[in-house]
Amino acid sequence: MTGMWLTADEQRTWRTYLRLNSLLLARLNRQLQQDSGLTLPEYEVLVQLSEAPQQRRRPFQICEALNWEQSRLSHQLTRMQHRGLLAREECEADGRGAFVVLTAAGANAIRSAAPGHVAAVRRLVFDRLGDDQRAAFEQACTAIIDALAEF
């Protein structure tokens, strides 16, 4: 049955991807929590801030980079602010806006967490793939991302 339904090969590939996504994110989240006390979403926000000029970004920039809804980011930022990982500063150019700024504690947290996280990504993903597989994986992901950008 084709057309409206996925073929058997497509269905198997799709379900394999869904399982991969679920298992990989859960494993990376567990690794971060065990090794550094950070969750994967906290780590993702800290990466955005640590790589930004002056280690600060507007919330909408973080939303765009992580493809998160504003409410999700707002709740995440509040939890992280309570933990001292980031701070909010007023934006002088826009009185309605604010910056999210990496604190010293946040910088220490990402600096401590990054080596273990990178090792886990390498061990779980890249050590399992040859160069051709890695290139094909990147090409497949890029093709799907490009298709998503069209909508």
Backbone torsions as a table, in degrees:
resi	resn	phi	psi	omega
1	MET	NA	112.6	179.4
2	THR	-118.2	-172.6	-178.7
3	GLY	88.1	-96.9	-177.1
4	MET	-71.7	-29.4	-174.9
5	TRP	-106.2	156.1	174.9
6	LEU	-72.5	146.2	173.4
7	THR	-69.6	168.7	178.9
8	ALA	-59.4	-41.9	178.5
9	ASP	-65.0	-43.1	178.6
10	GLU	-64.0	-43.0	179.4
11	GLN	-61.7	-44.1	178.6
12	ARG	-63.1	-43.8	179.0
13	THR	-63.8	-45.0	-179.0
14	TRP	-62.0	-46.7	-179.0
15	ARG	-68.3	-32.5	175.2
16	THR	-64.5	-43.2	177.8
17	TYR	-61.9	-46.7	-179.4
18	LEU	-59.4	-41.8	178.9
19	ARG	-66.4	-44.4	176.7
20	LEU	-56.0	-50.2	-177.5
21	ASN	-59.2	-47.5	-179.1
22	SER	-63.9	-48.7	-178.3
23	LEU	-66.1	-43.3	-177.2
24	LEU	-65.6	-46.8	-179.7
25	LEU	-64.6	-39.5	178.2
26	ALA	-64.1	-43.4	-179.7
27	ARG	-65.1	-43.3	179.3
28	LEU	-66.1	-37.3	177.4
29	ASN	-64.1	-45.1	178.0
30	ARG	-60.8	-44.0	-179.3
31	GLN	-60.4	-46.7	-179.6
32	LEU	-62.9	-44.3	-179.3
33	GLN	-63.9	-42.7	-179.3
34	GLN	-67.8	-42.7	-174.2
35	ASP	-83.3	-32.3	-171.8
36	SER	-135.1	-6.4	-178.7
37	GLY	77.7	7.7	177.2
38	LEU	-98.9	149.3	170.0
39	THR	-89.4	163.3	177.5
40	LEU	-60.2	-43.8	176.4
41	PRO	-61.5	-37.8	176.5
42	GLU	-62.4	-44.3	179.7
43	TYR	-60.3	-43.0	-179.2
44	GLU	-61.7	-41.5	177.7
45	VAL	-66.1	-44.0	179.9
46	LEU	-62.5	-36.4	176.0
47	VAL	-61.0	-46.1	179.8
48	GLN	-58.3	-42.8	-178.6
49	LEU	-73.5	-41.0	-176.7
50	SER	-67.3	-26.7	-179.1
51	GLU	-93.9	-4.1	-177.2
52	ALA	-85.7	151.8	174.1
53	PRO	-57.2	135.0	-179.0
54	GLN	58.7	16.1	178.5
55	GLN	51.7	44.4	177.6
56	ARG	-148.5	150.0	179.1
57	ARG	-147.2	158.1	171.1
58	ARG	-77.9	147.9	-179.7
59	PRO	-55.3	-39.9	-179.1
60	PHE	-62.4	-30.5	178.2
61	GLN	-68.3	-38.9	177.6
62	ILE	-67.1	-42.5	176.8
63	CYS	-56.1	-47.0	-179.6
64	GLU	-63.8	-44.9	-177.1
65	ALA	-64.9	-38.3	-176.6
66	LEU	-96.1	-6.0	-177.9
67	ASN	58.4	45.4	179.2
68	TRP	-106.4	156.2	171.3
69	GLU	-75.5	153.5	-178.6
70	GLN	-59.9	-40.6	-178.2
71	SER	-66.0	-38.3	177.7
72	ARG	-62.1	-46.6	-179.7
73	LEU	-62.8	-42.8	-178.7
74	SER	-58.5	-46.0	178.3
75	HIS	-64.1	-41.4	-179.9
76	GLN	-64.1	-44.4	-179.8
77	LEU	-63.1	-39.4	179.1
78	THR	-62.4	-45.3	178.7
79	ARG	-61.9	-42.4	-178.4
80	MET	-70.2	-33.8	177.3
81	GLN	-65.9	-40.8	177.2
82	HIS	-62.1	-30.5	178.7
83	ARG	-84.1	-5.9	178.6
84	GLY	81.6	14.3	-177.8
85	LEU	-81.1	-22.0	-179.8
86	LEU	-151.8	167.5	176.8
87	ALA	-135.5	162.4	174.9
88	ARG	-112.3	136.9	178.4
89	GLU	-127.7	145.3	177.4
90	GLU	-66.7	149.4	175.9
91	CYS	-98.6	111.6	-176.4
92	GLU	-63.2	-32.0	-178.8
93	ALA	-74.4	-22.6	-177.8
94	ASP	-139.8	99.8	-175.9
95	GLY	-58.9	-20.9	179.9
96	ARG	-86.4	-19.1	-174.1
97	GLY	-97.7	172.9	179.1
98	ALA	-145.6	163.3	171.7
99	PHE	-108.8	148.4	169.4
100	VAL	-103.4	126.5	-171.4
101	VAL	-122.8	136.3	175.6
102	LEU	-71.6	129.3	176.5
103	THR	-90.0	172.0	176.0
104	ALA	-60.4	-39.7	178.2
105	ALA	-64.4	-38.9	177.3
106	GLY	-65.9	-41.1	177.9
107	ALA	-63.9	-42.0	177.1
108	ASN	-64.2	-39.2	-178.9
109	ALA	-63.8	-45.8	-178.9
110	ILE	-70.7	-37.1	178.2
111	ARG	-62.8	-38.5	179.0
112	SER	-74.3	-37.1	-174.6
113	ALA	-79.8	-32.3	-171.5
114	ALA	-58.0	-46.9	-177.8
115	PRO	-59.4	-42.9	178.8
116	GLY	-67.5	-38.1	178.8
117	HIS	-65.4	-45.5	178.4
118	VAL	-61.3	-42.3	178.7
119	ALA	-62.0	-39.7	179.2
120	ALA	-66.8	-43.6	178.2
121	VAL	-61.5	-43.9	179.5
122	ARG	-62.0	-47.9	-177.5
123	ARG	-64.4	-42.4	-174.6
124	LEU	-82.8	-26.2	-174.8
125	VAL	-117.6	-66.9	-167.3
126	PHE	-73.5	-29.9	175.8
127	ASP	-69.3	-15.8	-179.0
128	ARG	-90.8	-11.0	-174.0
129	LEU	-116.1	137.7	169.7
130	GLY	-77.1	173.0	-178.6
131	ASP	-59.2	-41.8	179.9
132	ASP	-66.5	-39.6	178.3
133	GLN	-66.5	-41.3	178.3
134	ARG	-62.2	-43.8	178.7
135	ALA	-64.1	-42.5	179.2
136	ALA	-65.6	-40.1	178.1
137	PHE	-61.7	-46.1	178.3
138	GLU	-61.7	-43.9	179.6
139	GLN	-62.8	-42.4	179.8
140	ALA	-64.5	-45.0	179.1
141	CYS	-62.7	-42.7	179.6
142	THR	-62.9	-41.7	178.5
143	ALA	-61.3	-40.5	179.5
144	ILE	-70.3	-41.9	177.4
145	ILE	-60.9	-43.0	178.4
146	ASP	-61.4	-40.6	177.8
147	ALA	-65.1	-39.6	179.2
148	LEU	-65.8	-32.5	179.4
149	ALA	-67.4	-20.1	-179.7
150	GLU	-76.1	-16.5	-176.2
151	PHE	-96.4	NA	NA
